[in-house]
């Protein structure tokens, strides 16, 4: 019987989105926009079901719900298993790495995601947050921070403009807003800022807005130059901030880099443990195992600055 040691890396794959301007949206009936969506009944389960039912009235919402149901079902889960009530709206992905102490060079990776919706939000905001977070859950491409190819440039770009990233999630929000709410209500959101000349939502314009970092520009650009990746961020501008991450309280590009550094720090901590198992193991073994250990040590030294 094999014994596996499990090392868990918790990655917050989205940062709750705060628009830099107020948005007030009225929701039907006795679901006052001034009341928390959790005040509807005393049951979290019933409130979540009602939120999903409201979202499904939007064609965009209905589609993302179906996709989320399908993804959950592939691992034997339902939406009730993957959507929960939380202190803030976010999608958490847990990467579980398992290895045997007898052959720590052989690793098994598993990942799973949970969507949380802020319990304090009014119905309108909770509805839009659900659309936003389900977009992350369904479409966000998984990444392996232990991979040799894991790097800051791709992480920042993936977080903001990649599949299931912040831009796509915001576009989903805007589509749901258009499909469920009046023109007057829509005018109070940031969605108008990403419309093209024909009034269509523009992915390109949204990307540009997310890279407006205001007074953070100089400091952040220095960080990019230091890492030799500044040329990859031509959209970065010292213009008015439109969106910030509530998790870090800074614009998204800066928040993504902070998250990347946090993930790498955790990876190095975990790899140090794995290295200890390797060094405690048998000195002799198959050539392939020795090669694997040597490659791991080289990668660990390069990533974590250890000899």
Kinemage of the C-alpha trace (Angstrom):
@kinemage 1
@onewidth
@group {chain A} dominant
@subgroup {mainchain}
@vectorlist {calphas} color= white
{ca unk a 1} P 0.000 0.000 0.000
{ca unk a 2} L 1.490 3.321 -1.060
{ca unk a 3} L 1.704 6.271 1.281
{ca unk a 4} L 1.294 9.703 -0.271
{ca unk a 5} L 2.167 13.007 1.284
{ca unk a 6} L -0.165 15.777 0.245
{ca unk a 7} L 0.894 19.392 -0.116
{ca unk a 8} L -1.900 21.851 -0.745
{ca unk a 9} L -1.473 25.150 -2.526
{ca unk a 10} L -4.482 27.444 -2.299
{ca unk a 11} L -4.654 29.912 -5.138
{ca unk a 12} L -7.196 32.690 -5.287
{ca unk a 13} L -7.837 32.709 -8.981
{ca unk a 14} L -9.807 35.855 -9.039
{ca unk a 15} L -9.809 39.083 -7.149
{ca unk a 16} L -13.244 40.506 -6.259
{ca unk a 17} L -14.033 43.292 -8.689
{ca unk a 18} L -14.779 46.775 -7.420
{ca unk a 19} L -15.845 49.357 -9.974
{ca unk a 20} L -14.563 52.800 -9.134
{ca unk a 21} L -18.044 54.282 -9.374
{ca unk a 22} L -21.316 53.486 -7.630
{ca unk a 23} L -23.823 51.198 -9.301
{ca unk a 24} L -27.444 50.951 -8.168
{ca unk a 25} L -29.691 48.361 -9.792
{ca unk a 26} L -33.266 47.601 -8.804
{ca unk a 27} L -34.291 43.966 -8.669
{ca unk a 28} L -37.884 42.837 -9.012
{ca unk a 29} L -40.571 42.443 -6.390
{ca unk a 30} L -39.776 42.291 -2.705
{ca unk a 31} L -36.105 41.687 -3.433
{ca unk a 32} L -35.063 45.227 -2.676
{ca unk a 33} L -31.735 46.320 -4.093
{ca unk a 34} L -31.026 47.726 -0.629
{ca unk a 35} L -31.408 44.328 1.058
{ca unk a 36} L -28.866 41.544 1.159
{ca unk a 37} L -29.696 38.606 -1.083
{ca unk a 38} L -29.243 36.442 2.012
{ca unk a 39} L -32.281 38.126 3.610
{ca unk a 40} L -34.641 36.448 1.131
{ca unk a 41} L -35.029 33.344 3.332
{ca unk a 42} L -33.190 31.862 6.306
{ca unk a 43} L -31.837 29.089 4.065
{ca unk a 44} L -28.534 29.595 2.251
{ca unk a 45} L -29.453 26.790 -0.135
{ca unk a 46} L -32.771 28.394 -1.122
{ca unk a 47} L -31.151 31.794 -1.555
{ca unk a 48} L -28.481 30.347 -3.843
{ca unk a 49} L -31.152 28.539 -5.861
{ca unk a 50} L -33.088 31.791 -6.257
{ca unk a 51} L -29.939 33.603 -7.349
{ca unk a 52} L -29.278 30.929 -9.976
{ca unk a 53} L -32.896 31.096 -11.135
{ca unk a 54} L -32.657 34.864 -11.606
{ca unk a 55} L -29.373 34.535 -13.482
{ca unk a 56} L -30.856 31.866 -15.758
{ca unk a 57} L -33.380 34.431 -17.068
{ca unk a 58} L -30.467 35.927 -18.971
{ca unk a 59} L -29.366 34.031 -22.087
{ca unk a 60} L -25.748 34.635 -21.127
{ca unk a 61} L -26.420 33.579 -17.555
{ca unk a 62} L -28.266 30.448 -18.640
{ca unk a 63} L -25.323 29.415 -20.817
{ca unk a 64} L -22.678 29.906 -18.133
{ca unk a 65} L -24.832 28.004 -15.622
{ca unk a 66} L -25.115 25.053 -18.029
{ca unk a 67} L -21.362 25.080 -18.583
{ca unk a 68} L -20.749 25.210 -14.829
{ca unk a 69} L -23.142 22.310 -14.236
{ca unk a 70} L -21.321 20.255 -16.845
{ca unk a 71} L -17.890 21.007 -15.384
{ca unk a 72} L -19.045 20.130 -11.876
{ca unk a 73} L -20.651 16.893 -13.087
{ca unk a 74} L -17.361 15.681 -14.563
{ca unk a 75} L -16.078 15.253 -11.007
{ca unk a 76} L -19.360 13.960 -9.597
{ca unk a 77} L -20.429 17.313 -8.160
{ca unk a 78} L -23.399 19.652 -8.539
{ca unk a 79} L -23.552 23.447 -8.458
{ca unk a 80} L -24.618 23.192 -4.815
{ca unk a 81} L -21.235 21.641 -4.123
{ca unk a 82} L -19.188 24.327 -5.858
{ca unk a 83} L -21.113 27.545 -5.057
{ca unk a 84} L -21.052 28.762 -1.477
{ca unk a 85} L -21.802 31.844 0.582
{ca unk a 86} L -18.746 33.787 1.702
{ca unk a 87} L -17.391 37.024 3.093
{ca unk a 88} L -16.467 38.194 -0.407
{ca unk a 89} L -17.051 37.096 -3.990
{ca unk a 90} L -14.181 35.072 -5.400
{ca unk a 91} L -13.201 31.780 -6.973
{ca unk a 92} L -10.653 29.740 -5.031
{ca unk a 93} L -8.688 27.002 -6.717
{ca unk a 94} L -6.866 24.456 -4.604
{ca unk a 95} L -3.984 22.620 -6.237
{ca unk a 96} L -3.199 19.377 -4.431
{ca unk a 97} L 0.198 17.829 -5.048
{ca unk a 98} L 0.753 14.247 -3.941
{ca unk a 99} L 3.993 12.306 -3.889
{ca unk a 100} L 5.281 9.135 -2.285
{ca unk a 101} L 8.157 9.502 0.195
{ca unk a 102} L 9.717 6.497 -1.549
{ca unk a 103} L 9.761 8.248 -4.942
{ca unk a 104} L 9.257 11.998 -4.396
{ca unk a 105} L 10.286 12.720 -7.976
{ca unk a 106} L 6.941 11.262 -9.116
{ca unk a 107} L 4.138 13.733 -8.493
{ca unk a 108} L 0.363 13.658 -8.968
{ca unk a 109} L -1.528 16.955 -9.328
{ca unk a 110} L -5.213 17.546 -8.672
{ca unk a 111} L -7.129 20.831 -8.683
{ca unk a 112} L -10.600 21.861 -7.611
{ca unk a 113} L -12.399 25.197 -7.486
{ca unk a 114} L -15.035 26.694 -5.206
{ca unk a 115} L -17.095 29.809 -6.002
{ca unk a 116} L -17.980 32.138 -3.137
{ca unk a 117} L -20.609 34.896 -3.303
{ca unk a 118} L -20.474 37.780 -0.852
{ca unk a 119} L -23.295 37.313 1.658
{ca unk a 120} L -23.637 41.071 2.258
{ca unk a 121} L -24.424 42.103 -1.317
{ca unk a 122} L -27.780 43.334 -2.554
{ca unk a 123} L -29.571 41.076 -5.035
{ca unk a 124} L -28.388 42.972 -8.087
{ca unk a 125} L -24.718 42.887 -7.180
{ca unk a 126} L -24.887 39.267 -6.030
{ca unk a 127} L -26.462 38.336 -9.366
{ca unk a 128} L -23.689 40.028 -11.340
{ca unk a 129} L -20.992 38.613 -9.078
{ca unk a 130} L -22.370 35.117 -9.637
{ca unk a 131} L -22.155 35.601 -13.407
{ca unk a 132} L -18.624 36.938 -12.982
{ca unk a 133} L -17.365 34.118 -10.763
{ca unk a 134} L -18.998 31.332 -12.771
{ca unk a 135} L -17.119 32.665 -15.797
{ca unk a 136} L -13.877 32.143 -13.895
{ca unk a 137} L -15.000 28.709 -12.733
{ca unk a 138} L -15.971 27.507 -16.199
{ca unk a 139} L -13.437 29.076 -18.520
{ca unk a 140} L -10.328 29.900 -16.536
{ca unk a 141} L -7.435 27.779 -17.736
{ca unk a 142} L -5.747 25.858 -14.966
{ca unk a 143} L -2.084 26.502 -14.342
{ca unk a 144} L 0.598 24.525 -12.573
{ca unk a 145} L 2.843 26.769 -10.463
{ca unk a 146} L 5.322 23.898 -10.160
{ca unk a 147} L 5.847 23.854 -13.914
{ca unk a 148} L 9.138 25.097 -15.393
{ca unk a 149} L 7.116 27.413 -17.647
{ca unk a 150} L 5.252 29.183 -14.818
{ca unk a 151} L 6.228 32.857 -15.017
{ca unk a 152} L 5.091 36.340 -13.992
{ca unk a 153} L 4.309 37.629 -17.488
{ca unk a 154} L 1.942 34.804 -18.386
{ca unk a 155} L 0.341 34.843 -14.944
{ca unk a 156} L -0.484 38.556 -15.119
{ca unk a 157} L -1.771 38.318 -18.683
{ca unk a 158} L -3.732 35.164 -17.941
{ca unk a 159} L -5.315 36.698 -14.853
{ca unk a 160} L -6.486 39.768 -16.746
{ca unk a 161} L -6.975 38.913 -20.412
{ca unk a 162} L -6.731 35.113 -20.622
{ca unk a 163} L -9.608 32.657 -21.003
{ca unk a 164} L -11.818 33.015 -17.959
{ca unk a 165} L -9.806 36.017 -16.805
{ca unk a 166} L -11.021 39.300 -15.364
{ca unk a 167} L -11.853 40.873 -18.725
{ca unk a 168} L -13.971 37.943 -19.886
{ca unk a 169} L -15.721 37.800 -16.502
{ca unk a 170} L -16.463 41.525 -16.666
{ca unk a 171} L -17.855 41.143 -20.198
{ca unk a 172} L -20.144 38.389 -18.912
{ca unk a 173} L -21.338 40.761 -16.190
{ca unk a 174} L -22.062 43.443 -18.763
{ca unk a 175} L -24.009 41.066 -21.018
{ca unk a 176} L -26.137 39.911 -18.097
{ca unk a 177} L -26.686 43.537 -17.125
{ca unk a 178} L -27.900 44.334 -20.652
{ca unk a 179} L -30.168 41.308 -20.817
{ca unk a 180} L -31.854 41.754 -17.441
{ca unk a 181} L -31.880 45.456 -16.634
{ca unk a 182} L -33.059 48.727 -18.136
{ca unk a 183} L -30.990 51.228 -20.127
{ca unk a 184} L -31.163 53.683 -17.245
{ca unk a 185} L -29.685 51.149 -14.867
{ca unk a 186} L -27.043 50.084 -17.396
{ca unk a 187} L -25.867 53.682 -17.697
{ca unk a 188} L -24.732 53.609 -14.073
{ca unk a 189} L -22.190 50.852 -14.644
{ca unk a 190} L -18.685 50.802 -16.082
{ca unk a 191} L -19.948 48.710 -18.990
{ca unk a 192} L -20.562 51.798 -21.119
{ca unk a 193} L -16.844 52.518 -21.054
{ca unk a 194} L -16.057 49.389 -23.053
{ca unk a 195} L -18.556 49.938 -25.870
{ca unk a 196} L -17.230 50.413 -29.392
{ca unk a 197} L -18.597 52.897 -31.944
{ca unk a 198} L -21.519 50.591 -32.742
{ca unk a 199} L -22.460 50.114 -29.091
{ca unk a 200} L -21.073 46.576 -28.873
{ca unk a 201} L -19.004 45.447 -25.910
{ca unk a 202} L -15.324 45.517 -26.833
{ca unk a 203} L -12.839 43.041 -25.372
{ca unk a 204} L -9.972 45.272 -26.499
{ca unk a 205} L -11.365 48.331 -24.715
{ca unk a 206} L -11.908 46.312 -21.561
{ca unk a 207} L -8.299 45.124 -21.612
{ca unk a 208} L -7.123 48.722 -21.916
{ca unk a 209} L -9.180 49.782 -18.889
{ca unk a 210} L -7.797 47.024 -16.717
{ca unk a 211} L -4.239 48.196 -17.424
{ca unk a 212} L -4.910 51.778 -16.287
{ca unk a 213} L -2.980 51.900 -13.013
{ca unk a 214} L -2.811 55.630 -12.225
{ca unk a 215} L -0.169 56.636 -9.690
{ca unk a 216} L 1.005 53.025 -9.395
{ca unk a 217} L 2.502 53.223 -12.874
{ca unk a 218} L 6.116 54.166 -12.072
{ca unk a 219} L 6.596 51.671 -9.268
{ca unk a 220} L 4.921 48.835 -11.138
{ca unk a 221} L 6.776 49.526 -14.364
{ca unk a 222} L 10.066 49.350 -12.454
{ca unk a 223} L 9.056 45.897 -11.228
{ca unk a 224} L 8.331 44.801 -14.793
{ca unk a 225} L 11.649 46.206 -16.039
{ca unk a 226} L 13.487 44.417 -13.236
{ca unk a 227} L 11.935 41.138 -14.384
{ca unk a 228} L 12.625 41.976 -18.045
{ca unk a 229} L 8.943 41.759 -19.041
{ca unk a 230} L 7.957 45.435 -19.386
{ca unk a 231} L 7.828 45.256 -23.188
{ca unk a 232} L 5.017 42.673 -22.937
{ca unk a 233} L 2.616 45.192 -21.378
{ca unk a 234} L 2.078 47.892 -23.980
{ca unk a 235} L -1.447 48.584 -22.645
{ca unk a 236} L -0.104 49.672 -19.259
{ca unk a 237} L -0.995 53.337 -18.797
{ca unk a 238} L -0.695 56.017 -16.127
{ca unk a 239} L -4.373 56.858 -16.518
{ca unk a 240} L -7.311 56.927 -14.115
{ca unk a 241} L -7.882 53.607 -12.374
{ca unk a 242} L -11.156 51.955 -13.349
{ca unk a 243} L -10.960 48.675 -11.440
{ca unk a 244} L -9.169 47.547 -8.318
{ca unk a 245} L -8.769 44.231 -6.567
{ca unk a 246} L -10.492 44.231 -3.200
{ca unk a 247} L -8.178 41.395 -2.150
{ca unk a 248} L -5.127 43.639 -2.433
{ca unk a 249} L -6.604 47.133 -2.732
{ca unk a 250} L -4.611 47.917 -5.879
{ca unk a 251} L -5.232 47.793 -9.659
{ca unk a 252} L -5.423 44.326 -11.161
{ca unk a 253} L -1.984 44.140 -12.833
{ca unk a 254} L -0.284 44.974 -9.538
{ca unk a 255} L -2.551 42.576 -7.644
{ca unk a 256} L -1.740 39.801 -10.122
{ca unk a 257} L 2.006 40.284 -9.649
{ca unk a 258} L 1.574 40.269 -5.877
{ca unk a 259} L -0.431 37.057 -6.173
{ca unk a 260} L 2.247 35.527 -8.400
{ca unk a 261} L 4.971 36.289 -5.850
{ca unk a 262} L 2.808 34.805 -3.090
{ca unk a 263} L 2.238 31.623 -5.095
{ca unk a 264} L 5.950 31.258 -5.895
{ca unk a 265} L 6.780 31.729 -2.220
{ca unk a 266} L 4.401 28.897 -1.319
{ca unk a 267} L 5.768 26.713 -4.109
{ca unk a 268} L 9.314 27.201 -2.820
{ca unk a 269} L 8.211 26.339 0.693
{ca unk a 270} L 6.596 23.131 -0.549
{ca unk a 271} L 9.502 22.252 -2.831
{ca unk a 272} L 11.882 22.615 0.102
{ca unk a 273} L 9.913 19.893 1.903
{ca unk a 274} L 9.967 17.694 -1.166
{ca unk a 275} L 13.724 18.213 -1.528
{ca unk a 276} L 14.195 17.084 2.062
{ca unk a 277} L 12.398 13.813 1.273
{ca unk a 278} L 14.642 13.304 -1.740
{ca unk a 279} L 17.793 13.860 0.291
{ca unk a 280} L 16.600 11.460 2.992
{ca unk a 281} L 15.824 8.750 0.435
{ca unk a 282} L 18.083 6.015 -0.949
{ca unk a 283} L 21.241 7.278 -2.620
{ca unk a 284} L 21.074 4.710 -5.372
{ca unk a 285} L 18.252 4.155 -7.794
{ca unk a 286} L 17.314 3.962 -11.481
{ca unk a 287} L 19.103 6.432 -13.723
{ca unk a 288} L 15.757 7.986 -14.707
{ca unk a 289} L 14.989 8.692 -11.050
{ca unk a 290} L 18.406 10.279 -10.527
{ca unk a 291} L 17.921 12.430 -13.609
{ca unk a 292} L 14.509 13.503 -12.349
{ca unk a 293} L 15.911 14.464 -8.974
{ca unk a 294} L 18.752 16.414 -10.537
{ca unk a 295} L 16.349 18.328 -12.778
{ca unk a 296} L 14.112 19.094 -9.803
{ca unk a 297} L 17.070 20.433 -7.797
{ca unk a 298} L 18.140 22.634 -10.718
{ca unk a 299} L 14.617 24.018 -11.145
{ca unk a 300} L 14.295 24.582 -7.415
{ca unk a 301} L 17.571 26.502 -7.340
{ca unk a 302} L 16.563 28.642 -10.324
{ca unk a 303} L 13.084 29.431 -8.994
{ca unk a 304} L 13.830 29.833 -5.311
{ca unk a 305} L 17.410 31.095 -5.379
{ca unk a 306} L 18.705 28.129 -3.395
{ca unk a 307} L 21.875 26.131 -3.935
